[in-house]
Amino acid sequence: MKSPSCPLTPLIVALVICAGCGEQQQQSAPPAAKASSSNAPATMFTNSSSGSPVTAPADYLGALGRGKETAVKTIDVARLTEAIQMFNVQEGRYPKDLNELAEKKYINQVPDAPYGLKLDYDPVSGQVKVVKL
């Protein structure tokens, strides 16, 4: 008589084999290839993904949060740049600081930079950017 087998057994075996293949491939690559084979885009944020299926949901949500933060800061910088240009056209000079834009009602308020970053404004060139502290 045949004993019944679990229908999940082949799936579990396949997952173990795939997980083992990925680790073996990473270990066999030379150190220079490991550093240059990353498909992640170069950003100011570090990639803390472990590559584990167990932590994939947390890694995904973290990446979404970092992406949203980057997009919001890009929009804020674009909005500030536009306000600076309008100020320059109407006042004939760049504002001495970003607070002057709010004082003269070109923007409602100066946006806060995310944790670990700051807004860097150059009153000579009228350029603003987000930089690390």
N, C-alpha and C positions, 0 to 999 in steps of 0.2 A: 504494500500500500504506500502510495506517495504522500509525503507530508506537505500540507499547504504552505506556500511561501508568502512572505509579506510583499504586497505590491509596491511598497516604497523602497525595498532593498536595492533594486537596480539604480534608482534615482540617488540614493545615498552613496552607493559605490561610485557612481559617475561624478558626484560632487567632490568626493574625497580625491579621486584621481585628478580632476581639473584643478583643485586647490594645490595638490602636490606638484603638478606640472608648472604652475605659475611660479611657485617658490623656487623650483629647480632652475627654471629659465633665468630668473633674476640672479641667482647665485652664480651661474656659469658665465654671466656677462662680465667682461673686464670692467674695472672701476671707471675708466674714461667713458665707456659706452653707457654705463648706468647714469652718469651725470648728464650726458647729452641726449639720451633717448626719451626724455620726458616730453609728453605731448601737451603738458599744461602750458597755457600762455604765461608769459612773464608779466607779473603784476607786482604791486607793492605789498601784497598780502602773501603770507606763506601758505603752502598747500599742506594741510594737516590730515589729509586723507590717508587712511591706513590701507585702503584697498580691500578690506575685509567685507564679505557679504553681511556680516553681523552689524557692522557700523555704517554700512552704506546709507541707510536713511538719515542718520545724524550727519554724515559727511555731506549728503545732498542738501539738507536744510541749511547747514553752515555755509555752503557755497552759494545758495540762493540769497542768504542774508548779506554775504560779502558783495555779491553782484548787485543787489539792490542798493547797498550803501554806496558803492562806486558810481552807479547810475545817478543816484540822487546828488552826489557831490559834483558830478559832471554837469548836471542841470543847474545846480546852484552857481557854479563857476561861470557857466554860459550866461545865466541871468545877471550875475554881478558884472560881467564884462560888458553886456549890453547896457546896463545902467551907467557904468563908467563912461562908455562912449557917448551916451545921451548927455551926461553931465558935461563932458568935454565940449560937445557941440554947443550947448546952451550957455555954459559958463566961460568957455574959452581956455579952460585949463583942466587938468585932472584933479580929482579930489585929493586932499592931503592925507586922508585915511578913509577906510570903508564906512566909518560911523558918519562921515559927512554926507554920504549917500542917503542914509536914513534920516538925518537931520533935515535935509533939503527935499525929502519925500520922493526920491528916485526909487527907493525900495522901502518896504515896511520895516524891516529890521535886518541886521547883518546875520546871515545864517551861521549856526554853530558848526564847527568842523567835527568830524567823528573822533572818537577816542584815539589818541596817539597821533593825531594829525592836526595841522593848523592851516589857516588861510594866510598866504604870504602875498602881500600887496606891495607893488613898487609904484610909488606916486610919480616917479619921473617918466616911466614908460606907460603907466596905466594898466599894467598887467597884473592879474591875480591868478594864483594857483594853489592847489592843496599840496602840502609837503609834510613829511614826517617831522615829529618834534625832535 
